[in-house]
Amino acid sequence: MGSVKVTLTLAEELLTAIDQHVASHPGATRSGLCAEAVRGWLQAQQDAEIERYYQTLSEEERKEDAAWASFAVHRASALWP
């Protein structure tokens, strides 16, 4: 995956915290730390979307989901004893 250079405007205290982290972690970079933070934010967004999905399931959908999960476990245990 390629990288694209962008410009960010951050509160001074955020940049200070980033620079302190980078200074105390050899090999760390501002860009790397920002990319890691965005990845964490994206993961949190995905987790929240999955949680919202499961919270909206009807009782019938929950039972069907549980049946599929049970089937998957059974099949996986047959493949990988």
Backbone torsions as a table, in degrees:
resi	resn	phi	psi	omega
1	MET	NA	130.1	-179.8
2	GLY	-78.8	167.6	178.5
3	SER	-116.4	150.8	177.6
4	VAL	-124.5	133.4	179.5
5	LYS	-80.1	132.1	177.9
6	VAL	-130.7	165.0	175.5
7	THR	-113.6	132.4	178.6
8	LEU	-118.5	147.1	171.3
9	THR	-111.5	119.1	-177.3
10	LEU	-122.4	153.9	171.9
11	ALA	-62.2	144.5	-176.1
12	GLU	-55.7	-39.2	-178.5
13	GLU	-68.4	-29.5	175.9
14	LEU	-68.9	-44.7	178.9
15	LEU	-63.5	-37.9	177.3
16	THR	-62.0	-44.3	179.3
17	ALA	-63.6	-41.8	177.8
18	ILE	-61.5	-48.4	-177.9
19	ASP	-63.7	-37.0	177.1
20	GLN	-64.8	-41.7	178.2
21	HIS	-63.5	-47.0	-179.1
22	VAL	-61.7	-41.0	-179.0
23	ALA	-65.3	-30.8	-176.7
24	SER	-97.4	2.3	179.6
25	HIS	-129.5	95.4	-178.5
26	PRO	-53.2	134.1	179.6
27	GLY	91.9	-16.7	179.2
28	ALA	-75.7	149.6	177.6
29	THR	-133.0	161.0	175.1
30	ARG	-58.1	-47.6	-178.5
31	SER	-60.4	-44.5	-179.6
32	GLY	-62.5	-42.0	-179.9
33	LEU	-66.9	-41.3	177.9
34	CYS	-65.1	-42.0	178.8
35	ALA	-62.8	-41.0	178.1
36	GLU	-63.0	-40.3	179.0
37	ALA	-64.8	-41.5	179.2
38	VAL	-67.1	-39.9	176.5
39	ARG	-59.9	-42.8	177.6
40	GLY	-62.8	-40.5	178.2
41	TRP	-64.2	-44.7	178.3
42	LEU	-60.8	-42.3	178.8
43	GLN	-62.1	-41.4	178.2
44	ALA	-63.5	-38.5	177.6
45	GLN	-64.2	-44.0	178.7
46	GLN	-64.5	-43.7	178.8
47	ASP	-60.8	-41.5	179.6
48	ALA	-65.9	-38.6	178.6
49	GLU	-65.5	-41.8	177.4
50	ILE	-63.6	-43.3	178.8
51	GLU	-61.5	-44.0	177.8
52	ARG	-60.6	-41.4	179.2
53	TYR	-59.1	-51.0	-177.2
54	TYR	-68.0	-29.0	178.2
55	GLN	-70.9	-21.7	-178.0
56	THR	-95.3	-0.2	-179.6
57	LEU	-67.6	141.4	174.3
58	SER	-74.9	169.1	179.1
59	GLU	-60.7	-40.4	178.8
60	GLU	-63.5	-41.9	178.6
61	GLU	-66.3	-36.5	177.5
62	ARG	-64.1	-41.8	178.9
63	LYS	-64.6	-42.2	178.9
64	GLU	-63.6	-42.4	178.4
65	ASP	-61.5	-42.7	179.0
66	ALA	-64.7	-38.1	178.5
67	ALA	-64.8	-43.1	178.6
68	TRP	-65.0	-39.8	178.7
69	ALA	-62.8	-43.4	178.5
70	SER	-62.4	-42.8	178.1
71	PHE	-61.2	-44.1	-179.5
72	ALA	-62.9	-42.0	178.2
73	VAL	-63.5	-43.7	179.5
74	HIS	-61.2	-47.4	-179.0
75	ARG	-66.1	-41.2	180.0
76	ALA	-64.1	-40.2	179.3
77	SER	-67.8	-27.7	176.5
78	ALA	-73.4	-32.6	179.7
79	LEU	-80.3	-38.3	-177.7
80	TRP	-123.3	80.4	-176.2
81	PRO	-66.5	NA	NA
